[in-house]
Amino acid sequence: MTARALVIAAPSSGSGKTTVATGLIAALRERGTAVAPFKVGPDYIDPGYHTLAAGRVGRNLDPVLVGTERIAPLARHGAAGAEIAVVEGVMGLFDGRLADGQGSTAQVAGLLGAPVVLVVDCRGQSRSLAALLHGFRSFDPEVRLAGVVLNQVGSERHETVLRAAAEEAGLPVLGALPRRDALAVPSRHLGLVTAAEHGAAAVSAVAAMAELVAAHVDLDAVVRLAEPLPPGPAWSAADAVRAMVQVRERPAPRTAVFGGPAFTFGYAEHVELLAAAGAEVVVVDPLRDETLPDGTAALVLPGGFPEEHVAALGANEGLRAAVAALAASGAPLHAECGGLLYLCESLDDAPMCGVLPARAAMTGRLTLGYRDAVALTGSPLFPAGARVAGHEFHHCAVTPAAGSAPAWGWRGGAPEGWVVGGVHASFLHTHPAGDPDAVARFVGAAAL
């Protein structure tokens, strides 16, 4: 079965994409439709809500981090067994990397051959909607704008005028959502509170989104718009690492991956690649588990919100000591952003692992953007000189910002991150599907 795809986009951030996309996913699932959820870009938070809504893992599609050639194969992989793929966009429809617009929702829609439904926050406008829709429809003929969902509609009269405006622009109205504040999900410095942290309230929020969309959006009309994903092979973790994986007689190296509410910033393909490269993957929740699993040979510390759980992380002395001992043994450790903070001596003055001679603290400054980075120091993941596309997104600072053997450098930035023994730690997020050889190297180092 080939899944059909549809992209949910908007003129700008804050228009209601997440409400419509998550509600649509959940509402279709409740009707018995198998839905594969996706998010454009490097966002880690929305896929958590998509996962709750779909009952299957939410995945990311980011041409900057994985390359344009992998977008359709990754979509086919993530949509295996599903009837429809719902792809939530990022920012405004045509917004992407500041330098060149790469990674935009429009680009991903084109790579998937998928039609676009535009979600418009209609507060403060009526017939002007026609001009807005005309502009978005005509700006890039390659983007197929197929319909519109009106959001934040104030009254029946408001809806009537808006529908007439959409008709002037030649676009069907697929739904009209009334103004409602009850669906607000708590947010903080990096966006929404993650679904893992929001717990039962996240489940309730998803249910409310589903109820709203089911009541005010023509689900059948939306489904009819979806079109088949492009033909071709699906991405395969085994195929991606096959050239790097050597047959080993030793047991699979046990690789611990931090998870739980404090460390949620990871890509589903990462664990799949670790397993395909020969690792035995075990998830560790540092808010609950007091030590590493017996026989742990490697550790992955993804990003997340350790700063929101700093007291509990600091109080877990047994696990902090176990992580420090693993690092001292020379075992490979891969830490990104939140994982970097956990390896420092302290985070906001709370004790952390002390693997790195640095202190971390929250700041009022947001660091955000794609980076074309080069590895300044060889590590279990990357040889010196390797080039990768990565992404930074944090409000924290580490002092000093880099060790004597920095992890990364990029144009316009100072050296960043740490390579110490088998430890590779930095603020830079990478997508393992963009460089699967790095995962295979990491597992290979664990097996030595």
C-alpha positions as CSV (number, residue, x, y, z in Angstrom):
1,M,0.0,0.0,0.0
2,T,1.3,3.4,-1.0
3,A,0.3,6.1,1.5
4,R,-1.1,9.4,0.2
5,A,0.3,12.6,1.6
6,L,-1.0,16.0,2.5
7,V,0.9,19.1,3.9
8,I,-0.5,21.4,6.5
9,A,1.1,24.8,6.2
10,A,0.4,28.5,7.2
11,P,1.4,32.0,6.2
12,S,3.4,32.3,9.4
13,S,4.1,30.8,12.8
14,G,1.3,30.9,15.3
15,S,-1.4,30.5,12.8
16,G,-2.7,27.2,14.2
17,K,-0.8,24.6,12.1
18,T,-0.1,22.3,15.1
19,T,-3.7,22.4,16.3
20,V,-5.0,21.6,12.8
21,A,-2.4,19.0,12.0
22,T,-2.5,17.2,15.4
23,G,-6.3,17.4,15.5
24,L,-6.6,16.0,11.9
25,I,-4.2,13.1,12.7
26,A,-6.1,12.2,15.8
27,A,-9.6,12.6,14.2
28,L,-8.6,10.4,11.3
29,R,-7.2,7.8,13.6
30,E,-10.4,7.8,15.6
31,R,-12.2,7.0,12.3
32,G,-10.0,4.0,11.9
33,T,-7.5,5.5,9.4
34,A,-3.9,4.6,9.8
35,V,-2.0,8.0,9.8
36,A,1.7,8.6,9.5
37,P,2.7,11.9,11.1
38,F,5.6,14.1,10.0
39,K,7.0,17.5,10.9
40,V,9.0,19.7,8.5
41,G,12.3,20.9,10.0
42,P,14.4,20.1,13.1
43,D,11.5,20.6,15.6
44,Y,11.5,17.9,18.3
45,I,8.4,19.0,20.2
46,D,5.5,18.8,17.7
47,P,6.3,15.2,16.8
48,G,5.7,14.2,20.4
49,Y,2.1,15.4,20.1
50,H,1.8,13.8,16.6
51,T,2.9,10.5,18.2
52,L,0.1,10.7,20.8
53,A,-2.4,11.6,18.1
54,A,-1.4,8.9,15.6
55,G,-0.4,6.1,17.9
56,R,2.8,5.7,15.9
57,V,6.0,7.6,16.0
58,G,6.2,11.1,14.6
59,R,9.1,11.8,12.3
60,N,10.9,14.8,10.8
61,L,11.6,15.7,7.2
62,D,14.4,18.2,6.9
63,P,16.2,18.6,3.6
64,V,18.9,20.7,5.1
65,L,19.9,18.1,7.7
66,V,19.5,14.9,5.6
67,G,19.7,16.1,2.0
68,T,16.9,16.5,-0.6
69,E,17.4,13.0,-2.0
70,R,16.4,11.4,1.3
71,I,13.1,13.2,1.9
72,A,10.9,11.0,-0.2
73,P,12.6,7.7,0.9
74,L,12.3,8.7,4.6
75,A,8.6,9.6,4.1
76,R,8.0,6.2,2.5
77,H,9.8,4.5,5.4
78,G,7.8,6.4,8.0
79,A,4.5,5.9,6.2
80,A,4.9,2.2,5.7
81,G,1.5,0.5,6.6
82,A,-0.3,3.9,6.7
83,E,-3.1,5.1,4.5
84,I,-2.3,8.8,4.7
85,A,0.7,10.9,5.7
86,V,0.0,14.2,7.4
87,V,2.9,16.5,7.2
88,E,2.9,19.6,9.4
89,G,5.0,22.5,8.0
90,V,7.4,24.8,9.8
91,M,7.0,28.6,10.2
92,G,5.4,30.2,7.1
93,L,5.0,28.1,3.9
94,F,8.0,29.6,2.1
95,D,10.3,30.1,5.2
96,G,13.4,28.0,5.6
97,R,17.1,28.6,6.1
98,L,17.7,32.3,6.2
99,A,20.5,32.2,3.6
100,D,18.5,30.5,0.8
101,G,15.1,29.3,2.0
102,Q,16.2,25.6,1.9
103,G,14.2,23.4,4.2
104,S,11.0,25.2,3.8
105,T,7.6,23.6,3.9
106,A,7.1,24.5,0.2
107,Q,10.3,22.6,-0.7
108,V,9.3,19.5,1.2
109,A,5.8,19.6,-0.4
110,G,7.5,19.7,-3.8
111,L,9.8,16.8,-2.9
112,L,6.8,14.7,-1.9
113,G,4.6,15.9,-4.7
114,A,2.0,16.7,-2.0
115,P,-0.8,19.3,-2.1
116,V,-0.9,22.0,0.6
117,V,-3.7,23.0,2.9
118,L,-3.1,26.5,4.3
119,V,-4.2,27.3,7.8
120,V,-5.0,31.0,8.2
121,D,-5.5,32.9,11.4
122,C,-8.3,35.1,10.3
123,R,-8.5,37.5,13.3
124,G,-8.5,41.1,12.1
125,Q,-9.3,40.4,8.4
126,S,-12.2,39.7,6.1
127,R,-12.0,40.2,2.3
128,S,-8.3,40.8,2.6
129,L,-8.1,37.0,2.9
130,A,-8.6,36.8,-0.8
131,A,-5.5,38.9,-1.5
132,L,-3.5,36.8,1.0
133,L,-4.6,33.5,-0.6
134,H,-4.0,34.9,-4.1
135,G,-0.5,35.8,-3.2
136,F,0.4,32.4,-1.6
137,R,-1.2,30.6,-4.5
138,S,0.6,32.5,-7.2
139,F,4.0,33.1,-5.6
140,D,5.4,29.7,-6.6
141,P,3.5,27.8,-9.3
142,E,5.3,24.6,-8.2
143,V,3.5,24.6,-4.9
144,R,0.0,23.3,-5.3
145,L,-2.2,25.1,-2.8
146,A,-5.3,22.9,-2.6
147,G,-7.5,24.4,0.1
148,V,-7.7,26.5,3.2
149,V,-8.7,26.0,6.8
150,L,-10.0,29.2,8.5
151,N,-8.8,29.5,12.0
152,Q,-9.9,31.9,14.8
153,V,-13.2,32.7,13.2
154,G,-15.2,35.2,15.3
155,S,-18.8,34.7,14.2
156,E,-21.1,33.2,11.6
157,R,-21.1,36.5,9.7
158,H,-17.2,36.5,9.8
159,E,-17.2,33.0,8.4
160,T,-19.6,33.9,5.6
161,V,-17.4,36.8,4.5
162,L,-14.2,34.7,4.7
163,R,-15.7,31.9,2.7
164,A,-16.7,34.4,0.0
165,A,-13.1,35.8,0.0
166,A,-11.6,32.3,-0.4
167,E,-14.0,31.7,-3.3
168,E,-12.7,34.9,-4.9
169,A,-9.2,33.4,-4.7
170,G,-10.4,30.1,-6.1
171,L,-9.7,28.0,-3.1
172,P,-12.1,25.6,-1.3
173,V,-12.7,26.2,2.4
174,L,-12.1,22.8,4.1
175,G,-13.1,24.0,7.6
176,A,-13.7,27.0,9.9
177,L,-12.5,26.8,13.5
178,P,-14.0,29.2,16.0
179,R,-12.0,31.2,18.4
180,R,-11.1,29.1,21.4
181,D,-8.5,29.5,24.1
182,A,-9.0,26.2,25.9
183,L,-6.6,24.3,23.5
184,A,-3.6,26.3,24.6
185,V,-0.7,23.9,25.5
186,P,1.8,25.3,28.0
187,S,4.9,26.8,26.4
188,R,8.3,28.0,27.5
189,H,11.7,29.3,26.2
190,L,12.0,26.7,23.4
191,G,8.4,26.3,22.4
192,L,5.6,24.1,23.7
193,V,6.1,21.9,26.8
194,T,6.9,18.4,25.5
195,A,4.2,15.8,25.4
196,A,6.4,13.5,27.6
197,E,6.5,16.2,30.3
198,H,2.9,17.4,29.9
199,G,1.6,13.8,30.6
200,A,-2.1,13.4,30.9
201,A,-2.7,17.0,30.1
202,A,-1.0,16.4,26.7
203,V,-3.4,13.5,26.0
204,S,-6.3,15.8,26.9
205,A,-5.0,18.5,24.7
206,V,-4.7,16.1,21.7
207,A,-8.2,14.9,22.4
208,A,-9.5,18.4,22.4
209,M,-7.8,19.2,19.1
210,A,-9.3,16.1,17.6
211,E,-12.8,17.1,18.7
212,L,-12.4,20.6,17.4
213,V,-11.1,19.5,14.0
214,A,-13.7,16.7,13.6
215,A,-16.5,19.1,14.4
216,H,-15.4,22.0,12.1
217,V,-13.3,20.5,9.3
218,D,-14.6,18.3,6.4
219,L,-12.4,15.3,7.0
220,D,-13.6,13.5,3.8
221,A,-12.7,16.5,1.7
222,V,-9.3,16.7,3.3
223,V,-8.6,13.0,2.7
224,R,-9.7,13.3,-1.0
225,L,-7.0,16.0,-1.6
226,A,-4.1,13.8,-0.5
227,E,-2.0,12.3,-3.3
228,P,0.3,9.2,-3.4
229,L,3.9,9.6,-2.3
230,P,6.4,9.4,-5.1
231,P,7.2,5.9,-6.2
232,G,10.6,4.5,-5.2
233,P,12.3,2.5,-2.4
234,A,11.8,3.4,1.2
235,W,14.8,4.5,3.3
236,S,16.3,1.5,5.2
237,A,18.5,1.8,8.3
238,A,20.1,-1.5,7.4
239,D,20.9,-0.3,3.9
240,A,22.2,3.0,5.2
241,V,24.9,1.4,7.4
242,R,25.6,-1.8,5.5
243,A,28.9,-0.6,3.9
244,M,30.2,0.4,7.3
245,V,29.1,-2.6,9.4
246,Q,31.5,-5.5,9.8
247,V,30.5,-9.0,10.9
248,R,31.4,-9.4,14.5
249,E,31.7,-12.5,16.7
250,R,31.3,-10.5,19.9
251,P,27.9,-9.8,21.3
252,A,26.1,-6.6,20.3
253,P,27.5,-3.7,22.3
254,R,24.9,-2.5,24.8
255,T,24.2,1.1,24.0
256,A,22.3,3.2,26.5
257,V,20.2,6.1,25.1
258,F,18.9,8.7,27.5
259,G,15.1,9.3,27.3
260,G,12.2,10.2,29.6
261,P,10.8,13.7,30.2
262,A,14.3,15.4,30.5
263,F,15.8,14.1,27.2
264,T,13.2,14.0,24.4
265,F,15.1,15.6,21.5
266,G,15.9,12.7,19.3
267,Y,15.0,11.3,15.9
268,A,13.4,7.9,15.5
269,E,15.9,7.0,12.8
270,H,18.8,7.3,15.3
271,V,17.7,4.3,17.4
272,E,16.9,2.4,14.1
273,L,20.4,3.1,12.8
274,L,22.1,2.1,16.1
275,A,20.2,-1.2,16.0
276,A,21.0,-1.7,12.3
277,A,24.7,-1.1,13.0
278,G,24.7,-3.9,15.6
279,A,24.0,-2.2,18.9
280,E,21.7,-3.5,21.6
281,V,19.7,-0.3,22.5
282,V,18.5,0.3,26.0
283,V,16.6,3.4,27.0
284,V,17.6,5.0,30.3
285,D,15.4,7.6,32.1
286,P,17.8,9.7,34.3
287,L,14.9,10.9,36.4
288,R,14.1,7.3,37.4
289,D,17.1,5.0,36.8
290,E,19.8,5.2,39.3
291,T,22.6,3.6,37.3
292,L,23.5,2.5,33.8
293,P,22.5,-1.0,32.6
294,D,25.1,-3.7,33.3
295,G,27.5,-4.0,30.4
296,T,26.8,-0.6,28.9
297,A,29.5,0.0,26.3
298,A,28.3,3.3,24.8
299,L,26.0,6.1,25.7
300,V,23.9,8.6,23.6
301,L,22.7,11.7,25.4
302,P,20.3,13.6,23.2
303,G,18.9,17.1,23.7
304,G,15.9,18.0,25.8
305,F,15.1,20.1,28.8
306,P,17.6,19.1,31.6
307,E,17.4,22.7,32.8
308,E,13.7,22.0,33.8
309,H,14.7,19.0,35.8
310,V,18.0,20.1,37.2
311,A,17.3,19.4,40.8
312,A,16.2,15.8,40.1
313,L,19.2,15.2,37.8
314,G,21.6,16.6,40.3
315,A,20.2,14.4,43.1
316,N,20.6,11.2,41.1
317,E,24.2,10.8,42.2
318,G,24.4,7.1,41.3
319,L,23.7,7.7,37.6
320,R,25.9,10.7,37.4
321,A,28.8,8.7,38.8
322,A,28.1,5.8,36.4
323,V,28.2,8.2,33.4
324,A,31.4,9.7,34.6
325,A,33.0,6.3,35.1
326,L,31.9,5.2,31.6
327,A,33.4,8.3,30.1
328,A,36.7,7.8,32.1
329,S,36.9,4.2,30.6
330,G,37.2,5.6,27.1
331,A,33.8,4.3,26.0
332,P,32.1,6.3,23.2
333,L,29.6,9.0,24.4
334,H,27.6,11.1,22.0
335,A,26.0,14.2,23.7
336,E,24.0,16.9,21.9
337,C,22.8,20.2,23.5
338,G,21.0,19.0,26.6
339,G,23.3,16.0,26.8
340,L,26.3,18.4,26.7
341,L,24.8,20.3,29.7
342,Y,24.5,17.0,31.7
343,L,28.2,16.2,31.1
344,C,29.3,19.5,32.5
345,E,30.4,20.1,36.1
346,S,27.2,21.9,36.9
347,L,24.0,23.3,35.4
348,D,22.6,26.4,37.0
349,D,24.9,25.6,40.0
350,A,23.4,22.1,40.4
351,P,26.0,19.3,40.2
352,M,26.1,17.3,37.0
353,C,28.5,14.6,35.8
354,G,31.8,16.5,35.7
355,V,32.9,14.7,32.6
356,L,33.7,18.1,31.0
357,P,35.6,20.9,32.8
358,A,32.9,23.4,32.1
359,R,29.9,25.0,33.8
360,A,26.5,25.5,32.1
361,A,23.8,28.1,32.8
362,M,20.6,29.3,31.3
363,T,20.8,32.7,29.6
364,G,18.3,35.2,28.2
365,R,19.8,34.8,24.7
366,L,18.4,32.4,22.1
367,T,20.9,30.8,19.8
368,L,19.1,29.4,16.7
369,G,20.0,28.4,13.2
370,Y,21.4,25.9,10.8
371,R,25.2,25.5,10.7
372,D,27.5,24.1,8.0
373,A,30.0,22.6,10.4
374,V,33.4,20.9,10.1
375,A,34.8,18.5,12.6
376,L,37.9,20.1,14.1
377,T,38.9,17.0,16.1
378,G,38.5,13.3,15.2
379,S,36.1,11.4,17.4
380,P,34.3,8.0,17.5
381,L,31.7,9.6,15.3
382,F,33.5,11.9,12.9
383,P,37.0,12.0,11.4
384,A,38.7,15.4,11.5
385,G,37.6,17.4,8.5
386,A,34.2,15.8,8.2
387,R,31.5,18.2,7.1
388,V,28.0,18.1,8.4
389,A,24.8,20.1,8.4
390,G,23.5,20.8,11.9
391,H,21.2,22.9,13.9
392,E,21.5,24.9,17.1
393,F,18.5,25.8,19.3
394,H,19.2,26.7,22.9
395,H,19.1,29.4,25.6
396,C,22.1,28.0,27.5
397,A,25.8,28.8,27.6
398,V,28.7,26.6,28.5
399,T,31.9,28.2,30.0
400,P,34.3,27.6,28.4
401,A,32.5,27.1,25.1
402,A,35.1,24.6,23.8
403,G,37.8,22.4,25.1
404,S,41.4,22.2,23.9
405,A,40.1,19.7,21.2
406,P,36.9,21.4,19.9
407,A,34.2,19.3,18.3
408,W,33.1,21.8,15.6
409,G,33.9,24.9,13.7
410,W,31.9,26.9,11.2
411,R,32.2,30.2,9.3
412,G,31.4,33.2,11.5
413,G,31.5,31.2,14.7
414,A,34.2,30.4,17.3
415,P,35.2,26.7,17.9
416,E,32.5,24.9,19.8
417,G,32.1,21.7,21.7
418,W,34.4,19.0,23.2
419,V,36.2,15.9,22.2
420,V,37.7,14.2,25.2
421,G,38.7,10.6,25.0
422,G,35.7,8.8,23.5
423,V,33.4,11.7,24.4
424,H,31.9,13.9,21.6
425,A,29.7,16.7,23.1
426,S,28.4,19.9,21.6
427,F,25.3,22.1,21.2
428,L,25.0,21.1,17.6
429,H,22.1,18.8,16.7
430,T,22.6,16.5,13.7
431,H,20.2,14.1,12.0
432,P,21.7,10.6,11.9
433,A,20.0,9.8,8.7
434,G,22.1,12.6,7.1
435,D,25.3,10.8,8.1
436,P,24.6,7.2,8.9
437,D,28.3,6.4,8.7
438,A,28.8,8.3,12.0
439,V,26.4,6.0,13.8
440,A,28.2,2.9,12.4
441,R,31.5,4.3,13.6
442,F,30.1,5.0,17.0
443,V,28.8,1.4,17.4
444,G,32.0,0.1,16.0
445,A,34.0,2.0,18.7
446,A,31.7,0.5,21.3
447,A,32.4,-3.0,20.1
448,L,36.2,-2.7,20.4
